[in-house]
Amino acid sequence: MAEAITLARPYAKAVFELAGQRDELQQWSRLLTMLADFSRNHSMQVLLGDPRVPPAARAEVFMALCTKAGHTLDQHGRNFVRLLAEYRRLAILPEIAADYAALCEQAEGMVEVEMRAATTVAAAEQARISAALKHKLGRNVRLTCVIDKSLIGGAVIRAGDLVIDGSVRDKLTRLAAAIIQ
């Protein structure tokens, strides 16, 4: 998975720069999301994994799906799909879309934060955590809360590369490691 993320980054940056120059950030966001959805489809994964299917045919399938979905690709969009097909990178479209979305959020001064908690977190507590993260990160925060029963108690907060693990499970693991040593 780390390899796919590493491979996706230059494509996401190039598309972000192109979209920014052309003032088409939202259009490219929709296109990348749609292409990523296509690549996640089981039938499409079989097609992408078949070495007998030439890259040009893969690109044509993706472009035909876009047309069928009501999205007309301009020359840049068609070239992008063909480039990904030629270098066998259509399978990493979900990672490209995610990197692109992160670049857009960064440009907007926004950061996606996921908080996994053992139980439901009250709205007041969510607001307090959002405000603290906004202060710490220097960006606006879009907080998503997920209930994760495996945590036992506490919470784990992820904001990009930053991970704050305040879960009971983590504390128990550290305690066990300290006892063993």
Secondary structure, DSSP 8 states (H G I E B T S, - for coil): -HHHHHHHHHHHHHHHHHHHHTT-HHHHHHHHHHHHHHHHSHHHHHHHH-TTS-HHHHHHHHHHHHHHTT----HHHHHHHHHHHHTT-GGGHHHHHHHHHHHHHHHHTEEEEEEEESS---HHHHHHHHHHHHHHHSSEEEEEEEE-GGG-SSEEEEETTEEEE--HHHHHHHHHHHHH-
